[in-house]
Amino acid sequence: MTVEHGGGSREPAAQSSWLELSAASLRHNVEVFRALEATGAPARALGAVLKGNAYGHGLEQVLPLVHPLVDILYFITPQDALAVRAFERERKLAPRQVLVIGAISPEEAVALAREGVDAVVADSAWAEAGPRLRAARLQHPLRVHVHIDTGLGREGFTLEQLPRDTGFLTEYRDVFEVTGVLSHFANTEDVTEQAYALAQLEAFEAGTARLVEQLSLKGPLQRHIAASAASLSLPRARYEALRVGISLYGFWPSPETRLSTRLVLGGLPTLKPVLSWRCRSQVVKWLPEGSYVGYGCTYRCPEPTRIAVLPVGYFDGYPRLASGKAHVLVNGRRCPVLGRVMMNHLIVDVTRATADERPLTATLLGHDGGETLPAETLAGWAQTIHYEVVTRLGSHLRRVVVD
């Protein structure tokens, strides 16, 4: 249930701090990436990355929104992937392609095969799953995508390991069906000059060719290496599928990506943040001149000050490193956070944002009136990146879909 509150914002009843998710913004961002097919190599599939509790937005809330809009759903854990199949059965939905890109045990590999969920083979330890899959007497083999390490230095087979360490895929051809190859870029977001990324693409294509020859693959492979940044600014990397994470939720991966995209596309598409974070005040009151605020007495009021105590803190995911630097929005005005960010409280100066001590609603992330407080700004105050800010939002926070 949602109710209207002053200023046109919406808040769920009996909840002091909550997240609002804009379904319209999510749909808009999907269309931005669909439109890329007209500006470069056409993408046969659009994938949505839902790892990290859908980048902190809430898997339970985002999955019903994104399921009808995209072609592939990417997850880190088998548990989340299997939950999609349960969700589809419950709602009688046609199954989407689902791919687990994280670590998987042999037992989990069997469960994924039975549910028609794809998995990523990233090292030779996967040979241990072969006998387990055979013993399970599966109706269909496990669909797998081979991970090629093209220069990130994380998971995947290096070119030197191909085909030396992938022989088990031939030995257990009856239970492993290779349907795709993937990799991860290391440096597309931090630079505008993409020489390293282009070298990774060369390695990716060379590794794919080695696999095709080794395994005598006849059918088409689904190749995917482009996450948000490369999807926008490196058309050659789009291949058969896009793997869109942070930008699905309305964020530019970096300022460099924004600049590169403008140069490549000849214009800048609009990405709309899906998430807003709001909090209702616990206390609004006056403090006399000279009063100290918060632990450590790190702030002293230079004049009589009206403060609002917000029942939200670093337990909820508001970064403590933003102490003394952050602002929130109240009635369309920026209000500084005073003193230290506490585990369960923020104290903000609302002297110029409200004329009385009635309860109020603060915006920690999002729009309020003519002001905007993006996750990138909060990340800057906390000396981190917006990826971390949103993915660390507490799973206990209520998430409300609005449109």
Secondary structure, DSSP 8 states (H G I E B T S, - for coil): -EEE-GGG-EEETT-SEEEEEEHHHHHHHHHHHHGGGGSSS--SEEEEE-HHHHHTT-HHHHHHHHTTT-SEEEESSHHHHHHHHHHHHHHT----EEEE-S---HHHHHHHHHHT-EEEE-SGGGGGHHHHHHHTT-SS-EEEEEEB-SSS-SSSB-GGGTTTT-THHHHTTTTEEEEEEE---SSSSS-S--HHHHHHHHHHHHHHHHHHHHHT--S--EEE---HHHHHH-GGG-TTEEEE-GGGGT--S-HHHHHHHHHHHSS-------EEEEEE-SEEEEE-TT-EESGGG-EE-SS-EEEEEES--TTTT--GGGTTT-EEEETTEEEEB-S---SS-EEEE-TTT-SS-S--EEEEEEEETTEEE-HHHHHHHTTS-HHHHHHTS-TTSEEEEE-
